Amino acid sequence: MKRCIKLLLSISLFSLISCGAGHYYSRGVNLDDKGNYDEAVKNYDKAISIDPAFVNAYNDRGVIFKNRKSYREALADFTKVIELNPKLAKAYINRGNCFFKPEKI
């Protein structure tokens, strides 16, 4: 009986880990690399919904928004990254690059 309980607990723990924020972030990165940006954003969204402090998911989603010229969304993501990790230089660079675009924000 104890073995069954341990087995069930380990299976449940594995399920939680494999479907955690990191899982969706990794899927987003792979989709992003393949140019499937809509699906990448959905996976970054899911990672953020699981872990609202997932800095890399905000940053990578912000890069997609910036490349799509969705500057308001990009700025919001980069600002969130800076709020969560003020020492992450790439967030400042990415946010600054949004202001160098000729289109209005």
C-alpha positions as CSV (number, residue, x, y, z in Angstrom):
1,M,0.0,0.0,0.0
2,K,2.8,2.4,0.9
3,R,4.5,1.7,-2.4
4,C,1.4,2.5,-4.3
5,I,1.0,5.8,-2.5
6,K,4.7,6.7,-3.1
7,L,4.3,5.8,-6.8
8,L,1.1,7.9,-7.1
9,L,2.8,10.8,-5.4
10,S,5.9,10.6,-7.7
11,I,3.7,10.4,-10.8
12,S,1.7,13.4,-9.6
13,L,4.9,15.4,-8.8
14,F,6.3,14.5,-12.3
15,S,3.0,15.7,-13.9
16,L,3.2,19.0,-12.0
17,I,6.8,19.6,-13.0
18,S,6.4,18.6,-16.6
19,C,3.4,20.9,-17.1
20,G,5.0,23.8,-15.1
21,A,5.9,27.2,-16.3
22,G,9.3,26.0,-17.5
23,H,7.6,23.5,-19.8
24,Y,5.5,26.1,-21.5
25,Y,8.4,28.5,-21.7
26,S,10.6,25.9,-23.4
27,R,7.8,25.1,-25.9
28,G,7.5,28.9,-26.5
29,V,11.2,29.2,-27.2
30,N,11.1,26.2,-29.6
31,L,8.1,27.6,-31.5
32,D,9.7,31.1,-31.5
33,D,12.8,29.6,-33.1
34,K,10.7,28.0,-35.8
35,G,8.9,31.2,-36.6
36,N,5.6,30.1,-35.1
37,Y,5.1,33.4,-33.2
38,D,1.4,33.1,-32.4
39,E,1.9,29.7,-30.8
40,A,5.0,30.9,-29.0
41,V,3.1,33.9,-27.5
42,K,0.4,31.5,-26.3
43,N,3.0,29.3,-24.6
44,Y,4.7,32.4,-23.0
45,D,1.2,33.5,-21.8
46,K,0.7,30.1,-20.2
47,A,4.1,30.1,-18.5
48,I,3.3,33.6,-17.1
49,S,-0.1,32.5,-15.9
50,I,1.5,29.7,-14.0
51,D,4.4,31.8,-12.7
52,P,3.7,35.6,-12.9
53,A,7.4,36.3,-12.0
54,F,8.8,34.4,-15.1
55,V,11.1,37.1,-16.3
56,N,12.3,35.3,-19.5
57,A,8.8,34.6,-20.6
58,Y,7.9,38.3,-20.4
59,N,11.1,39.3,-22.1
60,D,10.8,36.8,-25.0
61,R,7.1,37.7,-25.5
62,G,8.1,41.3,-25.5
63,V,10.6,40.7,-28.3
64,I,7.9,39.1,-30.4
65,F,5.6,42.1,-29.8
66,K,8.4,44.5,-30.6
67,N,9.2,42.7,-33.9
68,R,5.4,42.8,-34.7
69,K,5.5,46.6,-34.0
70,S,3.1,46.1,-31.1
71,Y,5.1,48.5,-29.1
72,R,2.6,49.1,-26.2
73,E,2.5,45.4,-25.4
74,A,6.3,45.1,-25.8
75,L,6.9,48.1,-23.5
76,A,4.6,46.6,-20.9
77,D,6.5,43.3,-21.0
78,F,9.9,44.9,-20.8
79,T,8.8,47.2,-18.0
80,K,7.5,44.1,-16.1
81,V,10.9,42.4,-16.6
82,I,12.6,45.5,-15.1
83,E,10.2,45.6,-12.2
84,L,10.9,41.9,-11.5
85,N,14.7,42.0,-12.1
86,P,16.1,45.6,-12.3
87,K,19.6,44.2,-13.0
88,L,18.7,42.6,-16.3
89,A,20.3,44.8,-18.9
90,K,18.7,43.3,-22.0
91,A,15.2,44.4,-20.7
92,Y,16.4,48.0,-20.7
93,I,18.0,47.7,-24.1
94,N,14.8,46.1,-25.5
95,R,12.6,48.7,-23.9
96,G,14.8,51.5,-25.3
97,N,14.7,50.0,-28.8
98,C,10.9,50.4,-28.8
99,F,11.4,54.2,-28.6
100,F,13.7,54.2,-31.7
101,K,10.9,53.1,-34.0
102,P,9.4,55.6,-36.4
103,E,5.8,54.4,-35.7
104,K,3.9,55.9,-32.8
105,I,3.6,54.0,-29.6
